Amino acid sequence: MSQGQTTTIVQQYLDALAGDSPSEPIIRSLLDQSVRRLQMLCSNLLHRSYPRLLRPPLNLQAEELLSPVVERLLKALQETRPPTVRRFFALANQHIRWELNDLARRLDEQPPALELREGLVAAPASSGSGLSPQTRRMLAAIDELPEEEREVFSLVRIHGTTQAEAAQVLNVSTKTVQRRLNRSMVMLAETLADLRPDQSPV
């Protein structure tokens, strides 16, 4: 199924969800139809921003991440009704990141001795799971971006979608995605200026 077809079908389910029909079957059908795009978002964010979770002791795979994310969305969609495909995938992005942050935090809290089993070398004091103070500050700065800029930055720079794919998800032009991405980069550069002494990427 093409991206355009997925977008159309997801919007149809979102419209139905806003009506008087029982929500549970609609929500499950909505998630079933969008599962391939959700898995792509899970995989992109896991590999780009949380590579430590791919290694022992977790050995996390995108398929394993997808299941708890879908459970999160099942609960969230009982309380909220995103009116557009853009809002739906923004909600999904948020829950994917929350799930990865929870996994990374639990990994940080594990005693290093746990990694000695099966002959593995003990981890250093920092687990490298992506939740250093600097990373926490970056995530907070991203969360504080205006909604439109935050959505584009998350899709393109965190999840690794192309600008054309982000434009389809958000139902805007590629030029609009470019403008919002540029604005987000400027805002983050100003907020995190002290973290870039060598002009390293945000």
N, C-alpha and C positions, 0 to 999 in steps of 0.2 A: 504494500500500500504506500502511495507517495505521501510526502509531507503535506501537500495540499489536501489530499483526501482525508488524511488523519485530522487535519485542522477542521475541515467541514464536519466530519462525524463527531468530533469532540464537542464542537459548538452545538450540534443538535442535542447531544445529551445534556449539556449545560442548560440549554433552553428548557428541556423536559424537566430538569431538576428544579427549575424555578416554578414549575406548575404544581398541581395538586396531586400528582401520582405518588405512590409510595416511593420513598427515596432510596431505600436499600438496593433494590434491583437496578435502578438507574445508575447509582454510584458504582456498583460492581461492573456494569457494562461499560461505563465511562472509563474506568481504570483498565479494563480488559482491552479496550480499543486504543488506549494511549500507552500500553505497556512497553512497546518497542522504543518509543521516544523517551519514556521514563528510564528505561535501562541504558539508553545512550547517555542521558544526563548523569546517571549514577556512575557509569564507567568513566566518562570524561573527568568528572570532579575527583573521583577516587584516584585516578592515575596522575592527574596534574597537580593536585594539592595535598593528597594524603598518601604518598607512595609508601610511607612506613607501614601503613596498615596492610599493604600487599605482602609484606615479609613476615616471617615468624615473629611472635607466636600466633598471630591472627590469620595470616595468609588469606585475607579477605578478597573475595571476588565480587564483581559487579552483580552477578546473579544472586549472591547471598545478601547483598545490600538491598536489592530491589524488594525483597519480601517484607522486611520491617518498614521500609518506606511506604509501601502500599498499605500496610496496616495503619501507619500514621495518617495517611490520606483518607482511609476509610473513616477514621474517627473525626478527622478535621472536617470532612465534607458533611458530616451530620450536623455540624454547627455553623458552617459558613457556606455560602453559595456563590462561588466566583461567576460573574456574569459573562465573562469572555474567556477565550482560549488563553489569551495573554495572562489574565489573572490566575487561571488554573495552573499554568506552568510556573508562574511566579510562586504560587503556594507550594508546588512540588519542589522547586529549587530550595525553598526555605527548609522544608522538611528533610530533604536529602542532606543538606549541610548540618542540620541539627543532629541527624542520626550519626553522621561521620564525626561530629564534634563529641558526641556522647561516647562513641567507640574509642576515639583518641584519648579522651579524658580517662576512661576506665583503664586503658593501656598504660597511661602515665602513672596511675595509682597502683598498678601491680608491683609487688616486690620484685626487684631484679632477679632474685633467686629462681623465680618461676621460669626464666628463660634458660636455666641450666639443664632442664630435662632433655633427654635424647641427645646429649652431647653438645648442645648449643652453647656458645660462649655467652657469658653474662653481658647484659646490655650496659652501656655507660650510664652515668647518672641521669642524663637527659635521654628520653626515649626517642626523640626525633620524630614524634608523631604529628608534629605540625601545630602544637599548642604552646609554643614559647610565648613569653610576654609580648614580643614584637608581633607575632602572628595574631594573638588575641586582640591587640590594638588595631591591626589591619582589618580584621573581621569586623570590629566595632565601627571603624571608619566606613567600611563598605555598607554596613547596616544603616548608617546615618545619612547616606546619600539620598537625594530625592528619589521617589519611587521609579520614575522612568529611567534615570541614570543607573540606579541600582540594578534594575532588571537587565539592562543591556550589558553592564559590566559583568554581572554574574554569568550570563549566558556565554559571552565571548571570551572573557579573560579567565574565568574560573572553570566553567564547564567545557570550554574549548569548542563551542559551536562556531561555525563560520558566520560572518555578518549577514550573509544571505539567509542562512537557517534561522538566525535570530529574528530577522525581519519577518519570516513566515510565522514564527511562534507568536510574535507580538503584533502581527497584522499591520505592519508599517513598512515604509520603503527602506531600502538599504541605505540611502542617504540619511534618513532619519536615525537609523542605527549608528551610522558613523558620527553624526553630530552628538548624539547622546553619549557615545563612548568617549569621544574627545572631551566633553564636558566632565564626565566622571573622572577621567584621568587627571584633568586640571585640578578638580576639587580634592582628589586623593593626594596629589603631589603637594598641594598647599597644606593639607592636614597632617601629612606624614613627612614633611620636609626634613625634619631632624633625623629621620631614619635612612636618609639617602645621601650620606656624605660623599659617596663615590658615584652618585647618579645611577645607582643600581635600580632595576625595574621594581615597581610596586608589587 
